[in-house]
Structure formats: structure tokens, C-alpha cells
């Protein structure tokens, strides 16, 4: 019986500020995704410039930009823009 009460007290004494901080981070993360991920109307996939991979290149030029595509990514609220691969095919 005491272990059930101890478990209940532990659950009630969680740090509410940590939970609030985690919620704020998730809101910020979602805003960044909406800012950088775009939807290509041609290939019907979401895409973004892979900043880390592009940054690691020695000579950064516009043709050397690396793009990441996402197959099953929600497109709701994303900016519609043709990706680099579809532009090159046209």
C-alpha cells in the first residue's frame, strides 16, 4: 500500500517548469519547420536545404547546395516552391 502512495506522490511532485520548458521548445521547433521546409508542387514532396551538409562543404556555391526531401511529411501550412531537382529537370 505504501508503494502505491509513494508512486502517487512522486508523480505529483514532478517539476512543472521543466514540462513548460519542453512545451515551449516544441512550439519553437514547429515554427522553425514551417519556416524552412517547403512543399514542391511538381514532385509533391516536402523539402529543405540541408544546412549541416551544405555548411561542411569547402567551396559553397549555389549549385553545391544539398537538399533533403521528405516523402511522408505533412504539407499543410508549408510554402509552395519548386525544389532544385524539379527546376533542373524542366
C-alpha positions in Angstrom: 0.0 0.0 0.0 2.8 2.4 0.8 4.5 1.9 -2.6 1.3 3.0 -4.4 1.1 6.1 -2.3 4.8 6.8 -2.8 4.4 6.4 -6.6 1.4 8.9 -6.5 3.5 11.4 -4.5 6.4 11.1 -7.0 4.0 11.7 -9.9 2.5 14.8 -8.2 5.9 16.2 -7.3 7.2 16.4 -10.9 8.8 19.7 -11.9 6.2 21.8 -13.7 8.7 24.3 -15.0 10.5 21.5 -17.0 7.3 20.5 -18.6 6.6 24.1 -19.5 10.1 24.5 -21.0 9.6 21.3 -23.1 6.3 22.7 -24.4 7.9 26.0 -25.4 10.7 24.1 -27.2 8.2 22.1 -29.2 6.3 25.3 -30.2 9.6 26.9 -31.4 10.6 23.7 -33.2 7.3 23.6 -35.1 7.7 27.2 -36.1 11.2 26.6 -37.5 9.9 23.6 -39.5 7.2 25.8 -41.1 9.9 28.4 -41.9 12.4 26.2 -43.6 10.5 23.2 -45.0 8.8 23.9 -48.3 6.4 21.9 -50.5 7.2 21.1 -54.1 4.1 21.1 -56.3 6.0 19.3 -59.1 7.2 16.2 -57.2 4.7 16.5 -54.4 7.3 16.2 -51.6 8.4 18.4 -48.8 12.0 19.6 -49.0 14.5 21.8 -47.3 18.1 22.9 -47.7 20.3 20.6 -45.5 22.2 23.3 -43.7 24.7 21.0 -41.9 25.7 19.1 -45.0 26.0 22.3 -47.0 28.0 24.0 -44.3 30.5 21.2 -44.3 31.4 21.8 -48.0 34.6 23.7 -48.6 33.5 25.8 -51.6 29.9 26.9 -51.0 28.2 27.9 -54.2 24.6 27.9 -55.2 25.0 24.7 -57.3 26.5 22.8 -54.3 23.6 23.3 -52.0 22.4 19.9 -50.6 18.6 19.4 -50.4 16.8 16.9 -48.3 13.4 15.5 -49.4 10.8 14.1 -47.1 8.3 11.5 -48.5 5.7 11.3 -45.8 5.8 14.8 -44.4 2.7 16.9 -43.9 2.5 19.8 -46.4 -0.2 21.7 -44.6 0.9 25.3 -44.0 4.2 24.9 -45.9 5.3 27.5 -48.5 4.9 26.2 -52.1 8.1 26.3 -54.0 9.6 24.1 -56.8 12.7 22.2 -55.5 16.1 22.3 -57.1 15.8 18.9 -58.7 12.5 19.7 -60.4 13.9 23.0 -61.6 16.9 21.2 -63.2 14.6 18.7 -64.9 12.5 21.4 -66.5 
